[in-house]
Structures are given as structure tokens and as C-alpha cells.
Amino acid sequence: MNEALLQELVEAHGIASREERIREIVRRELEPICEIRVDSMGNMICKKPATTPPKKGEPRKLMIAAHMDEIGFLVKFIDSNGYLRLNPVGGWDARQMASQRVFVHTQKGDIPGVLMQSTKPKHMLKPEDMAKAPVVEDFFVDIGMTKKEAEKTVRIGDWVTMNRTMQKMGKLYTCKAMDDRVAVYVMIEAMKAVKSHSVDVYGVATVQEEVGLRGATTSGWSIHPDICVAIDVTLANDIPGIPEQDHVTQLGKGTAIKVMDSSLICHPAIVEHFRSLAEKHKIPYQMEVLPAGGTDAGGVQRLHGGIPSFTLSVPCRFIHTVNETVHQKDVEASVKLLARYIEDAHKGDYTYR
């Protein structure tokens, strides 16, 4: 487990359309083994040609997609007291936003702030006030500046991310942006681990997944892959208060082989291919049926008349909070299974009859 790389990825900052800091990490890690280009959307496409091409015809194209962006905000207004009002970029749950430290990313550098809710303190709240659910529009950022000072530093459209560092708890890792940087980690490490493969591998660090699978759709169109495998996190609801049937996955039980989510039903033959490889190589896995949420595979599946697509998931607790948490065993299993699949992908028969 390359903890230093995982930490660098999850602590890096980059919302949808501002993924440049993560791109540089991916470039550094994969440039020694891949042909790299960046498209006009900002997707980083890392091609690793087949090491043992088939005897007849061209190698199949295998696209692996892992998105770089995290959920965050854009500054939309600076009020008369210098407070920053926000527009969310990605799916925020307002209940998870209160009393957080943030960075405001400006042309002059990253400046610290606190994300707070426009509400009375506990001492002054009435019962009816406490019953009100928070909404995203209630929140603002205090950067300790007057309006005049703030306007000299912050511009409308500057972006805001959470200020959190990675913490290790036994075999667990927690930080903001495990979604989806742990998947970027899995893609990098699997592509490094593979030595022999008969498909051309296109490892794509995609952009703007959190606002609609946009980068995967455009890069999938240009690559026109024969197979698409997205890597993402999935819900691990194995916490108090949630019935077992709604856990989806559990931490420490292995990588998750997705059957479906709300963006796609994974190609049954690819599901079976991954499952058989996990069993053959004794890689711990669990099956995933996700009732809501989507991944990059959902954006690629519908292109060019249909592309066989699938998602391999890393179980994660507390998704879309600052405490997104994964298990070392599950991350390592994801790397191993993806690497074994890359080596075996040329054998897959995904045609319908």
C-alpha cells in the first residue's frame, strides 16, 4: 500500500473544472509507462499499449475511468460584511456542512476560511428554530476580511474546498475526497502492476463527474473503447441505525463488483468475468447493488451505439462528507482485481446473441 501517494491524492484540491493539481500527480506517476495527452475538457488520457498484441487484428481498447474532481463550491457573491456566499458544485448534504474549515482558492493563493451556517447560536435558539432542516443556501464563508479587503483578494468564481488532511485509524483511511481519489490511486497502481496485457489500456483521469459524468462522456467518445471499466467508491452503510439490507457494502469485506446503480446496469458478462477472476485469484470481493448514484461507466455505456461497461467499486463510509473512509484491505483488493482483469480482458466475450 503506497500510503504517501494515497495521502497526496486525497489531500489535493480540485473541484469540477479545476482538476489541474490532481492531473499533475497522475502525470508524474504514469508518464514513465504511458503515452499521455490532455483533451480539451481536461481529461488526462494515459495510453499503455498492448505488450503482447493479438496475432490477428488490432488490440481491443480498454478504457479505465476514475474521476479527479471532488465536491466543493464556487464563490457567487461577497456581501457587505465580507462574507462569501456560495454556489455548490456537486451533491452536498447541508446537514454535513456545518462548522467546517475550508480553503478559498484565489489567484493570489489559497486562503483559509470557516464554513458556517446563518443561524443563531445554541443559546438563542427556540424549539421551532431547532426543528428546521439546514439548506445549502444558509451557509457562508468567513475569511476574516472586510468587504473591501475581500474584493481585493477574492473574485466571483473562485473555488472553495474542504480543509482536511488524511488520518489513519487502524486499517482505515479517512479524508475529504476519497471520492474519487482513492479510485485514481487504484487505477495508477493497477496500471503499474500489470506487466503483460493484450489490450491497449487507456487510463483516463476524468473531469467533472460530480456534475454529470461529463469528462467520461467526452473522453469515451474520442477513445471509442471496446470496453469501459469505471473505478469509483460506493456506499458502505455498515453503521449504527441502518438496517443490514441497506448496507450495500461493508468495509473490510473486499472490493465491490457492481451489478447496477442508477446510471447503468453493468454488462452481465463483464460482471461474471470480474467475479470469476476474483475467485480464481482468491481476491476478497462483495457484490454491489446501489439504489441511487452513478459512475463514469454510465456516461460511456451509451456512446457509439453502446459500449460494454462496468464499475469496480471501493467501499466507502460517509460519502460526500469530510470524513470519507475506506479500508486498506478493500483498496488493495481493488488494485489486484483490476490488474488481473487488464491482463485477462482480451479473453472476454461480451457480445449478445
Phi, psi and omega per residue, in radians:
M1 nan 2.115 3.132
N2 -1.574 1.445 -3.050
E3 -1.101 -0.610 -3.111
A4 -1.110 -0.717 3.127
L5 -1.193 -0.772 3.112
L6 -1.031 -0.771 -3.136
Q7 -1.093 -0.747 3.137
E8 -1.076 -0.706 -3.113
L9 -1.199 -0.816 -3.045
V10 -1.324 -0.410 3.113
E11 -1.523 -0.258 3.087
A12 -1.161 2.738 -3.076
H13 -2.001 2.370 3.120
G14 3.113 1.845 3.058
I15 -1.488 3.101 3.113
A16 -0.971 2.222 -3.120
S17 1.498 -0.107 3.119
R18 -2.222 0.949 -3.047
E19 -1.657 0.219 -2.970
E20 -1.067 -0.578 -3.119
R21 -1.204 -0.593 3.118
I22 -1.329 -0.633 3.093
R23 -0.972 -0.711 -3.093
E24 -1.153 -0.586 3.090
I25 -1.188 -0.790 3.129
V26 -1.085 -0.747 3.118
R27 -1.022 -0.835 -3.129
R28 -1.042 -0.689 -3.056
E29 -1.364 -0.630 -3.006
L30 -1.855 -0.230 -3.130
E31 -1.029 -0.596 3.125
P32 -1.129 -0.359 -3.072
I33 -2.126 -0.023 -3.037
C34 -2.314 2.748 2.909
E35 -1.545 2.175 -2.985
I36 -2.063 2.391 2.969
R37 -2.488 2.733 3.087
V38 -2.068 2.209 -3.105
D39 -1.494 -3.122 -3.028
S40 -1.232 -0.241 3.058
M41 -1.522 -0.354 -3.080
G42 1.869 -0.006 3.050
N43 -1.125 2.372 3.049
M44 -1.733 2.011 -3.066
I45 -1.824 2.031 -3.037
C46 -1.996 1.810 -3.076
K47 -1.641 2.213 3.046
K48 -2.032 1.749 -3.048
P49 -1.070 2.716 3.115
A50 -0.992 2.346 3.111
T51 -1.473 -0.479 3.096
T52 -2.275 1.406 -3.087
P53 -1.039 2.652 3.098
P54 -1.109 2.720 -3.113
K55 -1.201 -0.517 3.137
K56 -2.155 2.361 3.052
G57 1.344 -3.135 -3.138
E58 -1.484 2.652 3.075
P59 -1.111 2.575 3.003
R60 -1.105 2.675 3.066
K61 -1.751 2.072 3.069
L62 -1.865 2.021 3.090
M63 -1.691 2.211 3.028
I64 -1.971 2.166 -3.049
A65 -2.085 2.239 3.038
A66 -2.422 2.209 -3.001
H67 -1.528 2.527 -3.073
M68 -1.583 -0.426 -2.990
D69 -1.366 2.610 3.030
E70 -2.017 2.837 3.067
I71 -1.279 2.562 -3.118
G72 -2.921 -2.582 -3.051
F73 -2.551 2.830 2.918
L74 -2.070 2.517 3.047
V75 -1.294 2.189 -3.136
K76 -1.966 -0.236 -3.071
F77 -2.890 2.508 3.008
I78 -2.005 2.041 -3.029
D79 -1.462 -3.119 -3.011
S80 -1.137 -0.306 3.117
N81 -1.780 0.096 3.120
G82 1.523 0.088 3.092
Y83 -1.357 2.517 -3.116
L84 -1.692 2.224 3.038
R85 -1.725 2.607 -2.859
L86 -2.129 2.653 2.937
N87 -2.021 2.150 -3.107
P88 -1.200 2.539 3.033
V89 -2.146 1.651 -3.041
G90 1.959 3.046 -2.977
G91 -1.547 1.613 3.120
W92 -1.559 2.451 2.932
D93 -1.730 1.956 -3.035
A94 -1.009 -0.447 3.134
R95 -1.131 -0.385 -3.081
Q96 -1.718 0.098 -3.005
M97 -1.714 -0.223 -2.951
A98 -1.214 2.448 2.977
S99 0.962 0.899 3.120
Q100 -1.940 2.652 3.005
R101 -1.585 2.499 -3.077
V102 -2.390 2.922 2.921
F103 -2.014 2.385 2.976
V104 -1.796 2.116 -3.021
H105 -1.676 1.885 -3.052
T106 -2.012 3.000 3.073
Q107 -1.117 -0.424 -3.126
K108 -1.603 0.049 3.129
G109 2.123 3.106 -3.134
D110 -1.489 2.222 3.118
I111 -2.059 2.501 -3.096
P112 -1.411 2.684 3.065
G113 -2.732 3.053 3.062
V114 -2.128 2.363 3.122
L115 -1.644 2.040 -3.029
M116 -2.295 2.804 -3.139
Q117 -1.706 2.448 3.101
S118 -1.340 1.477 -3.107
T119 -2.648 2.788 3.082
K120 -1.197 2.687 3.030
P121 -1.170 2.853 -3.107
K122 -0.868 -0.695 -3.054
H123 -1.081 -0.388 -3.030
M124 -1.939 -0.019 -3.068
L125 -1.343 2.429 3.003
K126 -1.631 2.784 -3.130
P127 -0.927 -0.690 -3.136
E128 -1.188 -0.508 3.075
D129 -1.185 -0.730 -3.095
M130 -1.182 -0.400 -3.119
A131 -1.374 -0.229 -3.094
K132 -1.356 2.292 3.100
A133 -1.351 2.428 3.111
P134 -1.231 2.677 3.031
V135 -2.221 2.735 -3.062
V136 -0.991 -0.628 -3.095
E137 -1.140 -0.245 3.136
D138 -1.317 -0.215 -2.935
F139 -1.730 2.678 3.114
F140 -2.575 2.917 3.079
V141 -2.017 2.259 3.049
D142 -1.746 2.046 3.117
I143 -1.913 0.195 3.068
G144 1.243 0.501 -3.116
M145 -2.227 2.682 2.974
T146 -1.287 2.967 3.118
K147 -1.010 -0.763 -3.097
K148 -1.131 -0.757 3.123
E149 -1.148 -0.753 -3.117
A150 -1.098 -0.700 -3.107
E151 -1.193 -0.378 3.062
K152 -1.384 -0.300 -3.052
T153 -1.948 -0.721 -3.022
V154 -1.874 2.407 3.071
R155 -1.980 2.627 3.011
I156 -1.022 2.286 -3.083
G157 1.738 -0.195 3.010
D158 -1.077 2.628 -3.010
W159 -1.872 2.715 -3.011
V160 -2.272 2.330 3.078
T161 -2.323 2.885 -3.140
M162 -1.300 2.539 -3.135
N163 -1.768 1.565 3.131
R164 -2.456 2.490 3.049
T165 -1.866 2.820 -3.114
M166 -1.300 2.471 3.098
Q167 -2.236 2.391 3.086
K168 -1.788 2.332 3.138
M169 -2.269 1.676 -3.025
G170 1.091 -2.065 3.102
K171 -1.697 0.151 -3.121
L172 -1.775 2.573 3.034
Y173 -2.115 2.330 -3.132
T174 -2.300 2.467 3.119
C175 -3.031 2.960 2.888
K176 -1.260 2.696 2.991
A177 1.217 0.349 2.880
M178 -0.985 -0.590 3.001
D179 -1.508 1.708 0.252
D180 -2.291 0.487 -3.045
R181 -1.200 -0.478 3.071
V182 -1.127 -0.532 3.084
A183 -1.275 -0.641 3.032
V184 -1.049 -0.725 3.076
Y185 -1.029 -0.825 -3.139
V186 -1.040 -0.773 3.140
M187 -1.081 -0.816 -3.130
I188 -1.049 -0.883 -3.049
E189 -1.189 -0.619 3.109
A190 -1.197 -0.719 3.138
M191 -1.159 -0.553 3.051
K192 -1.229 -0.654 -3.022
A193 -1.264 -0.504 -3.074
V194 -1.292 2.270 3.133
K195 -1.859 -0.645 -3.085
S196 -2.290 2.229 3.118
H197 -2.708 2.642 -3.062
S198 -1.910 0.261 3.036
V199 -2.082 2.665 2.961
D200 -1.396 2.110 -3.089
V201 -1.691 2.191 3.053
Y202 -1.938 1.682 3.071
G203 -1.444 2.028 -3.043
V204 -2.012 2.022 2.976
A205 -1.500 1.796 -2.941
T206 -1.573 2.834 3.141
V207 -1.987 2.788 2.929
Q208 0.979 0.602 3.053
E209 -1.210 -0.672 -3.037
E210 -1.206 -0.174 3.115
V211 -2.038 0.332 3.035
G212 2.278 0.511 3.041
L213 1.002 0.571 -2.951
R214 -1.263 -0.787 -3.111
G215 -1.155 -0.690 3.131
A216 -1.123 -0.652 -3.129
T217 -1.137 -0.778 -3.121
T218 -1.249 -0.733 3.136
S219 -1.222 -0.623 3.076
G220 -1.103 -0.620 3.098
W221 -1.141 -0.769 -3.072
S222 -1.279 -0.649 3.141
I223 -1.292 -0.644 -3.050
H224 0.894 1.111 -3.070
P225 -1.280 2.804 3.004
D226 -1.461 -0.473 -3.121
I227 -2.491 2.486 3.029
C228 -2.198 2.262 3.020
V229 -2.136 1.991 3.028
A230 -1.561 2.586 3.028
I231 -2.048 2.247 -3.122
D232 -2.683 3.056 2.997
V233 -1.563 2.829 3.017
T234 -2.420 2.907 -3.076
L235 -1.172 2.286 2.893
A236 -2.048 1.630 -3.070
N237 -1.622 0.578 -3.081
D238 -1.472 1.072 -3.087
I239 -2.296 2.839 3.130
P240 -0.983 2.461 3.048
G241 1.658 -0.133 -3.142
I242 -2.004 2.171 -3.130
P243 -1.018 2.621 -3.089
E244 -0.995 -0.626 -3.093
Q245 -1.194 -0.220 -3.141
D246 -1.873 0.198 -3.138
H247 -1.188 -0.488 -3.058
V248 1.170 -1.113 3.017
T249 -2.439 3.020 3.096
Q250 -2.285 2.474 3.099
L251 -1.165 2.460 3.077
G252 1.504 -0.023 -3.113
K253 -1.698 0.020 3.091
G254 1.962 3.064 3.089
T255 -1.111 2.792 -3.077
A256 -1.968 2.182 3.095
I257 -1.652 1.909 -3.042
K258 -1.321 2.384 2.998
V259 -1.678 -0.790 3.122
M260 -2.855 2.769 2.894
D261 -2.488 -2.895 -3.085
S262 -1.422 -0.088 3.111
S263 -1.764 -0.375 3.136
L264 -2.837 2.701 2.835
I265 -1.772 2.059 -3.056
C266 -1.094 2.559 -3.135
H267 -1.029 2.119 -3.048
P268 -0.987 -0.622 -3.113
A269 -1.231 -0.575 3.086
I270 -1.265 -0.683 3.065
V271 -0.970 -0.836 -3.121
E272 -1.164 -0.626 3.115
H273 -1.073 -0.832 3.122
F274 -1.112 -0.723 -3.109
R275 -1.124 -0.733 -3.128
S276 -1.180 -0.642 3.093
L277 -1.164 -0.695 3.115
A278 -1.073 -0.756 -3.136
E279 -1.214 -0.699 -3.140
K280 -1.083 -0.745 -3.060
H281 -1.710 0.155 3.090
K282 0.973 0.780 3.098
I283 -1.674 2.152 -3.118
P284 -1.103 2.348 -3.116
Y285 -2.575 2.859 3.023
Q286 -2.450 2.695 -3.135
M287 -1.595 2.491 -3.042
E288 -2.153 2.163 2.940
V289 -2.110 1.918 -3.032
L290 -1.806 2.062 -3.049
P291 -1.220 -0.448 -3.128
A292 -2.595 2.675 -3.109
G293 1.882 2.736 -3.096
G294 -2.483 2.980 -3.139
T295 -2.383 3.031 -3.134
D296 -0.979 -0.512 -3.137
A297 -1.062 -0.560 3.112
G298 -1.144 -0.500 3.098
G299 -1.367 -0.504 -3.088
V300 -1.527 -0.578 -3.022
Q301 -0.941 -0.606 -3.018
R302 -1.541 -0.010 -3.069
L303 -1.397 2.686 2.970
H304 0.887 0.683 3.119
G305 1.409 0.106 3.097
G306 1.987 2.218 3.128
I307 -2.195 2.200 3.099
P308 -0.955 2.113 -2.982
S309 -2.380 2.722 -2.999
F310 -2.782 2.731 3.039
T311 -2.226 2.276 2.975
L312 -1.766 2.253 -2.978
S313 -2.051 2.571 2.992
V314 -1.776 2.019 3.112
P315 -1.000 2.420 -3.041
C316 -2.563 2.224 3.025
R317 -1.481 2.639 2.965
F318 1.071 0.766 -3.112
I319 -1.119 2.517 -3.092
H320 1.079 0.672 2.930
T321 -2.304 3.126 3.105
V322 -1.423 -0.053 -3.091
N323 -2.043 0.673 3.102
E324 -1.057 2.241 -2.911
T325 -2.264 2.280 3.121
V326 -2.224 2.874 -3.125
H327 -1.877 2.369 -3.117
Q328 -0.949 -0.728 -3.113
K329 -1.069 -0.692 -3.123
D330 -1.229 -0.665 3.117
V331 -1.131 -0.811 -3.139
E332 -1.117 -0.676 3.098
A333 -1.129 -0.641 3.116
S334 -1.127 -0.753 3.105
V335 -1.067 -0.819 -3.097
K336 -1.115 -0.781 -3.087
L337 -1.202 -0.685 3.101
L338 -1.113 -0.731 3.125
A339 -1.090 -0.761 3.122
R340 -1.116 -0.628 3.132
Y341 -1.185 -0.743 3.125
I342 -0.987 -0.718 3.139
E343 -1.174 -0.449 -3.006
D344 -1.922 -0.061 -2.979
A345 -1.046 -0.542 -3.098
H346 -1.143 -0.296 -3.114
K347 -1.512 -0.213 -3.062
G348 -1.223 2.315 3.061
D349 -1.937 1.852 -3.032
Y350 -1.993 0.402 3.119
T351 -1.489 2.498 3.051
Y352 -1.563 2.506 -3.118
R353 -2.239 nan nan
